[in-house]
Amino acid sequence: MIATHYNLTAEVTISGIEIRFDYSARIIAEIKNLPPDQRFWNNIKKCWVIAASNYAFADKLVKKYGAPQAEIKNNVEQVYEIPPMPELTVEIPIKRKLYPFQAQGVAYCLEKEKVIIGDQPGLGKTSQAIATIVAKDAFPCLIICPASLKINWTREWHTVAGMKSVILQSDIKETWPLFYKSGMAKVFIVNYESLKKYFVKQINNEKGKPIKLADIVFKENVNLFKSVIIDEIHRCKDAGAQWSKFTRGLTREKSIILGLTGTPLVNVPKDLVSQLGIIGRLQEFGGHKYFMDRYCGGSAGRGATDLKYLNYKLNTTCFYQRKKKDVLHELPDKVRQIVYCNISNRREYNDALNNLAAYLKEYKQKTDKEIQKSLRGEIMVLIGVCKDISARGKMEEVQEQIDEVIDAGEKIVVFIHQKVIAASLRAYYPHAVTVTGGDSGEERQANIDKFQNDPNCKLIICSIKAAGVGITLTAASRVLFVELPWHAADVEQCEDRCHRIGQKDSVQCTYVLGKDTIDEQIYEIIERKRAIASTVTGTEDETNTEIIDKLADSLFSVK
């Protein structure tokens, strides 16, 4: 005869229906008939938790195994409200003024110390992280980031805090601590792929077996760091990846750990496990097994359960995220950002640059106006060659920038000049639409309409000439320039395809510039023209002669 009373009780809570009973293999078997993503064992509360949608199932258990008058207790009125962000009450000696919402983010980081900053791209995660480290005086600080962002981090530290940083390179592999001890630098930057090279002494695992964190012996120099910033921390979502293990080892016992990502949840809650472990917060979520059972539908990690409580727990423990719409009143109408990157085809570029330098030298030495005039045309062609080569060498960084925006659920407009660049992007993003010189009028309008109206169409590739005027692309608030025109007016026209009537967001315009390439000089000319245009109207564009003279002086200092 089946026993019908096991002191079984059921209670509806914010996390689901909690079921408690005297041990019974029969009851456990019935609960396990539910799909794995609908139930889990809460080892902290010592009870089974099933999804609230299974109320009828829980009621059946109560009537079958509970006391005669037992019923489900409803405690759902317990609501978990995320408290407002704290206010910053201390002065931080940095050069860049923080927006109020950024100051709140810094206040949160100062309070929690080990945090994932999940603000939407374009809201200044880098500035918040730097301000936090400066406020805590948590030096020396290690920055772990994608290789393409190392240069950008050096510039940000200089711009935001007026501080010099050092990118770890082979020639200072063992001596970099001397930079800190001698007072030359407090910040050190390394990419994920180089963590082993600079910080791992040896790995003691058996050949053919996966590397465990316990197998890794780190160099003594890692103990020097007081803080670690992990940019694009979602790259460490796979706990089994070597750089995830190296990163976790480097963050152990650090006082300040800041992970930066606009997309912390790449696919499912399982993606958070490794990230929480890296910032030293996983145990506060019950540890690996408990997290997987409660929020991921079991050890396979394919589910997504109890997400409202997970969101509450994250925001009150170690995470915050603001979207542009949340802070729009604090943002300017248009924000410009420069991303510097190393080009992948440096040798090809240097060959073209040397050829250009020879022409420039000859041009500067000639006094005959007719000869100079004939040379100008050839020089402009060679300058165009350098621009083209630089553009091709930036494609890896360009793809990373586009992926970040799309992964965050936003749309983006990408401006290019060369057909080969457009073709390269189309190959990588086959679902993108275009507005280029090769599209017919009907095709252009159809592509514009699709970008504006189809929520699944995230990317439009636009020719600067074909799409720079006369069209509206307000479905996006992100603009990316792969290549640059010569004139500030052309740039403004491109930016204003998104920044126009109908746009509800602040528009972020990102310029990807090849480091130590002609890109930097062209952007400088554009910025100089912008400054003139903002104070004086009706100025004429500079002639090719003036452009060549300025490039010759800035690029080569040819006398």
URJOWO-V152174 format. One record per backbone hydrogen bond with DSSP energy under -0.5 kcal/mol. CO is the residue of the C=O (numbers start at 1). NH is the residue of the N-H. If there is no record, write none. Layout:
co: (CO,CO)
nh: (NH,NH)
//
This chain:
co: (6,9,10,11,11,12,13,16,16,17,17,18,19,20,24,25,26,27,28,30,31,35,36,38,40,40,41,42,42,47,48,49,50,51,52,54,55,56,57,58,59,60,61,62,65,65,67,73,73,75,77,79,92,99,100,101,102,103,104,105,106,107,108,109,112,113,113,115,115,116,116,117,120,124,125,126,127,128,129,130,131,132,133,133,134,137,140,140,141,142,142,143,143,144,145,146,147,149,150,151,152,153,154,155,156,156,157,157,157,158,160,160,164,164,166,166,169,170,172,175,176,176,177,178,179,179,180,186,186,187,188,189,190,191,192,194,195,196,199,199,202,206,212,212,213,215,216,217,217,219,220,221,222,226,226,227,228,229,229,230,230,232,233,234,237,238,241,242,243,244,245,246,247,248,249,251,256,257,258,259,260,260,264,268,268,269,270,270,271,272,273,274,275,276,276,277,281,282,282,283,286,287,288,289,290,291,291,292,292,295,296,298,306,307,308,309,310,311,312,313,314,314,314,318,320,322,323,323,324,324,327,327,328,333,335,337,338,339,341,343,345,346,347,348,349,350,351,352,353,354,355,356,357,358,359,360,361,362,363,368,369,370,371,372,373,374,375,376,377,378,379,380,381,382,383,384,385,386,387,388,389,390,391,392,393,394,395,396,397,398,399,400,401,402,403,404,405,406,411,412,412,413,413,414,415,415,416,418,419,420,421,422,423,424,425,429,433,435,436,440,441,442,443,444,445,446,447,448,449,450,453,454,456,458,459,460,460,461,462,463,464,473,477,478,479,480,480,481,487,488,489,490,491,492,494,495,495,497,498,500,506,507,507,508,508,509,510,510,511,511,513,514,517,517,518,519,520,521,522,523,524,525,526,527,528,529,530,531,532,532,543,544,545,546,547,548,549,550,551,551,552,552,552,553)
nh: (22,20,73,13,18,75,16,13,18,19,50,11,48,9,28,29,30,31,32,33,34,38,39,51,42,49,43,46,47,42,19,40,17,54,55,58,59,60,61,62,63,64,65,66,6,8,70,12,75,78,79,81,94,103,104,105,106,107,108,109,110,111,112,113,114,115,257,117,259,118,320,261,123,128,129,130,131,132,133,134,135,136,137,138,137,139,226,227,188,144,229,145,190,231,192,149,150,153,154,155,156,157,158,159,160,161,161,162,163,162,95,96,186,187,168,189,172,173,176,178,179,180,181,182,184,185,183,140,141,166,143,168,145,194,195,198,199,200,201,219,217,209,215,216,216,204,218,201,202,222,223,224,225,255,256,142,258,144,231,233,260,235,236,237,239,241,245,246,247,248,249,250,251,252,252,254,228,115,230,117,232,233,266,267,271,272,273,274,275,276,277,278,279,281,282,280,284,285,287,286,290,291,292,293,294,295,296,296,298,305,303,301,310,311,312,313,314,315,316,317,317,318,319,116,118,120,326,327,327,328,330,331,331,507,509,511,340,513,515,346,349,350,351,352,353,354,355,356,357,358,359,360,361,362,363,364,365,366,366,372,373,374,375,376,377,378,379,380,381,382,383,384,385,386,387,388,389,390,391,392,393,394,394,395,344,398,399,400,401,402,403,404,405,406,407,408,410,409,477,414,460,415,480,462,482,483,464,422,423,424,425,426,427,428,429,432,461,463,439,444,445,446,447,448,449,450,451,452,453,454,455,457,458,412,433,414,462,435,416,467,468,476,508,413,510,415,482,512,491,492,493,494,495,496,497,498,499,473,500,503,508,335,509,479,510,337,481,512,339,513,341,517,520,521,522,523,524,525,526,527,528,529,530,531,532,533,534,535,535,536,547,548,549,550,551,552,553,554,555,556,556,557,558,557)
//
